[in-house]
Amino acid sequence: MIAAVDHVQLAAPPGSEDLLRAFYVDVLGMTEVAKPPVLAARGGCWFRAGAAHLHLGIEEDFRPSAKAHPGLRVTGIEEYAARLTARGATPAWDGDLPGHRRFYCLDPVGNRLEFLEPEK
């Protein structure tokens, strides 16, 4: 029986770790998590914020997906979007999910991320 989602893995091109760290830590406010040494040798980065864990793994022939994405629940979505904008990210608001405020944003390698907050 599935109990929870442990993490979501996204792909990234070789050599992009510094770009990823700058975005996921400095822009999104996540914390980098040390990878086990055997996995660290493969490159990539792991990040977390509360219960949300994102793993960015290196893929030689990387191409970002146009549709697939993690959905990250936030609080204070307006303020969070303003934070991203102030740090150079571009939130794209979408009003198509009933009962939620949400926007999409691309990470520096083109991965699509969804940020959402239930309406009160």
N, C-alpha and C positions, 0 to 999 in steps of 0.2 A: 504494500500500500504506500502510495506517495504521501509524504508528510509535509514537504515544503520544497520550494525551489532553493537549492543551495547557492547557485550562482548562474550568471549568464556569461557566455563567452562570445566575444566579438573578435574579428580578425583585424590585423594591421600589417602594413608592409615592413620589410626588414629595415632596421635603423630608425624607426619612428618613436622609440621609447621616450626620448626627451620631449618631443611634441606632445605625446600622450600624457606624460607626467604634468607638463605645464597646463594642459587643458583640464584633466580630471581632478587635479589637486587645486591649482590656482583659480580656475574658472568655476568648476562645479563644486568645489569645496569638499571633495572626497579625501580619504586618507589612503596612501599607498600601503599595501600589505606585502611583506617580504614573501617571495616565493621559495618553496623548498629548493635547496641547491641543485638537485637533479633536474628540476623544471626550470630554474633560473638560467641554466645553460642553454636553453632553447630560445631565450629572449622573451620579450613581452613584459607586461606589467599587470599586477592585480591591484584593485581598488575597492574600498568599501565606504559606505555611509550608512550607519545604523545596520539594519538587516539586509540592505542592498549590497550585493557583491558583484562586481564586474571584472572579468578576466579578459585582457587583451592579449591574444596570441599571435605570433608572427606567422604569416602565410606568404610564401615566396611569390605566388602569382595573385596577390591580393587585388580584389575588386570589391568595393563596398556594395552592399545590397541596397537597392532602391526602395525596398518595401520592409524587409525584416528589421526589427528594432526591439530593444528592451523598453518597457513602460516603467518609468520611475515616478513613484508617488512623492509629491512634495507638499510642504505646508507654506502658506504665504506665496502663492504662485506668482502674483503680480510683482512682489519684491524680488523673487527669485529670477524672474525674467529680466528685471531691471539690472540685477547683479550680472547676469550673463551678457547683457547688452553693454554694460559699462566695461566689461573685460573683453570685448571684441567679438562675442558670439552673436548670432542672428536668430532669435526666436521667431518661428513662423506659427502664429496662432491658428487654431482649428476649432471650430465650434460644433463639429458634427457628432460628438459623443454626448448623448443626453445625460444630464446630471453631473457633468464634469466641466471644468475649465482645463484646457490643455494647449500645449504648443510642442512643436518639433524643433530640433536643432541638430546640426551636423557637428561631429567632432572633427579635429584637424585632418583626419585621413578619410573623411567622408562617411563614417558610420552614422546612421540615423538614430536619434534618441528621442523618445517621447517623454514629456514631463506632464503629469496630470494631478489635479486636486479635485476631490468631490465638492460639488456646490453645497452650500449650507442651506 
